[in-house]
């Protein structure tokens, strides 16, 4: 079952698996995020949790919380200072990726655990969304523990958010964009031939 879940995440990103392999990828150090700055955590959280907003508006709000307010290497308390109300997680699909069946935009190690969060899938049956966040959390942890970490629950003090990646939808006939955040800074992945911004 886990193997199928991993495959499902990759089916959502054909430009990741196929684009980088067949046409080459460029990692641009110190690139900038395309997400806006200056918005408060409270405003972004409100927009993310408002089910009357579109999937794109809500997903961009969650992406901006990560990109503008969370640092790689953060502890559970540091993440909880930003993710103060994670009601949006109830409408998203978090799955651990423990069997690697392709490429992921965060480092895959034997010491840590990678999770994918499909934001606001159109169908709860498929769990598919074009807006996905990949997280690498320290240690060997289960899905329930990852949710506890994101919600700031007690008992996750030893866990760290080591890095994360924001995978934007791929517009028709265009290249998708992935923003990868690690302690080394932000890198933007795109196919050779131009930026996705």
C-alpha atoms as one frame of an Amber mdcrd trajectory, in Angstrom:
protein
   0.000   0.000   0.000   2.809   2.433   0.878   4.439   1.697  -2.477   1.234
   2.695  -4.257   0.995   5.890  -2.226   4.511   6.871  -3.278   3.661   6.181
  -6.915   0.536   8.323  -6.503   2.561  11.331  -5.415   4.828  11.010  -8.420
   1.920  10.705 -10.835   0.955  14.173  -9.680   4.312  15.519 -10.879   5.186
  14.182 -14.316   7.327  17.247 -14.949   9.406  16.308 -11.903  10.016  12.688
 -12.797  10.087  13.007 -16.576  11.118  16.613 -17.114  14.296  16.542 -15.094
  15.328  13.167 -16.447  14.628  13.736 -20.129  15.361  17.414 -20.616  17.708
  18.240 -17.768  17.213  20.442 -14.728  18.908  23.566 -13.479  19.429  24.265
  -9.791  19.796  27.983  -9.273  21.380  28.884  -5.910  20.001  31.830  -3.957
  16.986  32.170  -6.225  13.995  34.105  -4.918  10.551  32.816  -4.088   7.673
  33.958  -6.272   5.415  34.128  -3.215   4.492  37.572  -1.851   6.069  39.020
   1.249   4.704  41.254   3.972   1.596  39.211   4.811   1.069  38.338   8.451
   0.866  34.805   9.777  -2.663  35.524  11.014  -3.857  36.693   7.591  -2.294
  33.739   5.769  -3.665  31.263   8.316  -7.148  32.702   7.987  -7.023  32.396
   4.199  -5.686  28.824   4.354  -8.447  27.717   6.727 -11.314  29.416   4.858
 -13.044  26.654   2.884 -14.933  29.247   0.818 -11.635  30.193  -0.868 -10.433
  28.370  -3.975  -7.867  25.593  -3.777  -5.250  27.898  -5.309  -5.839  30.745
  -2.839  -5.692  28.396   0.138  -2.650  26.486  -1.142  -0.733  29.695  -1.897
  -1.429  30.854   1.661   0.025  27.614   3.096   3.001  27.826   0.720   3.622
  31.423   1.844   3.516  30.422   5.522   6.332  27.976   4.806   8.336  30.126
   2.389   8.201  33.398   4.311   7.896  32.341   7.944   9.466  28.888   8.530
  13.190  28.163   8.471  14.754  24.774   7.680  16.106  23.228  10.863  13.152
  24.463  12.936  12.002  22.667  16.068   8.381  21.824  16.819   7.981  24.999
  18.909   9.481  27.173  16.165   7.162  25.658  13.560   4.180  26.062  15.891
   4.880  29.799  16.198   3.938  29.968  12.504   1.484  27.101  12.111  -0.699
  28.312  14.966  -3.954  26.925  13.556  -3.557  23.924  11.267  -7.228  23.275
  10.534  -6.211  23.206   6.850  -4.388  19.920   7.509  -7.755  18.173   7.995
  -8.544  18.901   4.344  -5.110  17.843   3.092  -3.506  14.437   2.585  -0.224
  13.751   4.428   1.628  10.528   3.624   5.066   9.267   4.563   7.272   8.251
   1.636   9.249   5.324   2.977   9.881   3.516  -0.309  11.557   5.651  -2.935
  10.193   4.876  -6.402  11.462   7.992  -8.159  12.878  11.429  -7.500  11.864
  13.711  -4.633  12.917  17.354  -4.170  14.345  16.819  -0.672  17.264  14.656
   0.392  16.411  10.998   0.943  18.376   9.520   3.859  18.149   6.414   6.017
  18.095   8.503   9.204  15.124  10.753   8.421  11.556  10.499   7.084  10.074
  12.245   4.054   6.430  13.266   3.925   4.291  14.629   1.132   1.305  16.859
   1.832  -1.216  17.119  -1.014  -3.062  20.360  -0.266  -6.848  20.386  -0.549
  -7.300  17.491  -3.012 -10.349  17.877  -5.230 -11.377  14.308  -4.409 -10.740
  12.677  -1.063 -10.830   9.305  -2.829  -7.849  10.080  -5.079  -5.916  12.294
  -2.639  -4.399  14.059  -5.655  -3.574  17.767  -5.717  -1.326  19.861  -7.981
  -0.113  21.717  -4.856   2.274  19.570  -2.780   4.735  20.202   0.023   7.560
  17.736   0.691   9.056  17.695   4.188  12.117  15.940   5.568  11.728  15.430
   9.302  14.534  14.100  11.470  14.287  10.549  12.752  12.062   7.609  11.908
   8.532   8.832  12.528   5.050   7.797  11.500   2.364   9.857   9.745   0.539
  10.521  13.032   3.753  11.871  14.567   4.349  14.147  11.575   0.854  15.565
  12.064   1.594  16.057  15.764   4.799  17.899  14.828   2.992  20.234  12.415
   0.273  20.885  14.988   2.801  21.666  17.730   1.684  18.793  19.959   3.816
  17.718  22.946   6.225  14.836  22.585   7.891  15.935  19.329  10.672  18.047
  20.852  13.472  15.897  19.385  12.163  16.208  15.825  13.376  18.917  13.440
  12.071  20.131  10.099  15.331  19.657   8.203  14.173  20.888   4.794  11.074
  21.295   2.668  10.058  21.831  -0.938   7.060  23.619  -2.428   5.830  22.077
  -5.685   3.698  24.465  -7.726   1.267  23.270 -10.401   2.578  23.055 -13.932
   0.646  25.448 -16.196  -0.515  24.057 -19.554   2.408  23.739 -21.963   4.810
  25.223 -19.406   7.371  24.015 -16.906   6.409  23.548 -13.284   8.304  25.203
 -10.458   9.745  23.689  -7.300  11.205  25.818  -4.524  13.564  23.795  -2.305
  14.405  25.177   1.149  17.354  23.738   3.072  19.931  25.097   5.542  21.958
  26.061   2.455  19.197  28.410   1.336  16.589  28.432  -1.403  17.090  26.696
  -4.742  14.574  26.820  -7.562  14.277  23.806  -9.786  13.052  24.290 -13.321
  13.719  22.801 -16.700  16.506  24.205 -18.846  15.247  26.946 -21.098  13.830
  29.412 -18.640  12.434  30.107 -15.220   8.918  29.176 -14.281   8.360  32.643
 -12.863
